Structures are given as C-alpha cells and as structure tokens.
Amino acid sequence: MDTNSEYIGTSLELLLGRASNRMNVTMKRLAAVATIFLPLMFLASFWGMNFKSMPEFAWEYGYILALGTMVIAAIVMVVVARKNDWF
C-alpha cells in the first residue's frame, strides 16, 4: 500500500512538472511576442503625439519613414528572438 502511494505521488509530481514545463514554454513565447511589439508601440505612440514641430509631418515621405522604421524594428526583434531561441 505504501509503495502504491509513492507511485501515485511520483506520478502526480511528474504530471505537474510536465504541465509546468509546458506553461513555461507558453510564457516564453508570449514574452517574445510582447518584446517584438514593444518598439512598435513606442514608435506609434511617439509619432501619434500632436507636436507641430516634428519634421516628419511636413515631409512628403514622413509616413513611409515611420512605417519603414517600424518594419525594420520588428524584423530586428524577430531576428534577435530567433537567435536567442525564444520561438
């Protein structure tokens, strides 16, 4: 009876350990996605402010510059995430 109790306890610990490992992998992926979108949100919020003296607003290609910067930032973050094995 004691042996069966130990087997059940060990099995339960194994099950909880596997569930914890899966949750850690999920959290790691969510953190990687949040890290990729963080610079994009910063740039969008910065350029979304109502300043009159920002040179991008008067420039014809300011919108393209903003989108290009965001795309480059996202690509750099994806490369860093893949290099560090976050995915």
C-alpha positions, -999 to +999 in steps of 0.1 A: +000+000+000+029+024+008+046+015-025+014+023-044+010+055-026+046+065-035+039+056-072+008+077-072+027+106-056+056+103-080+031+102-110+013+133-098+047+151-094+056+141-129+023+153-143+026+186-125+062+190-137+052+185-173+023+209-171+047+235-155+072+230-184+045+235-210+033+266-192+069+280-191+073+274-229+040+292-235+051+321-213+084+323-231+066+326-264+042+353-251+071+373-238+089+371-271+058+383-289+055+412-264+091+420-269+087+422-307+057+446-304+072+468-277+093+490-300+064+492-325+040+505-298+066+530-286+072+544-321+035+546-329+028+564-296+057+588-301+046+597-337+010+598-326+016+628-304+003+662-316+035+681-320+036+709-346+074+710-349+081+674-359+098+674-393+082+641-404+048+658-406+059+684-431+080+659-451+063+642-480+078+608-471+073+610-433+046+583-432+067+559-453+097+566-430+076+558-399+062+526-414+097+516-426+112+522-392+085+501-376+090+472-401+128+473-396+124+473-358+100+443-360+124+424-382+154+432-359+134+419-329+123+387-347+160+381-357+171+386-321+143+363-308+152+336-332+189+339-324+182+336-287+158+306-294+127+324-279+104+307-305 
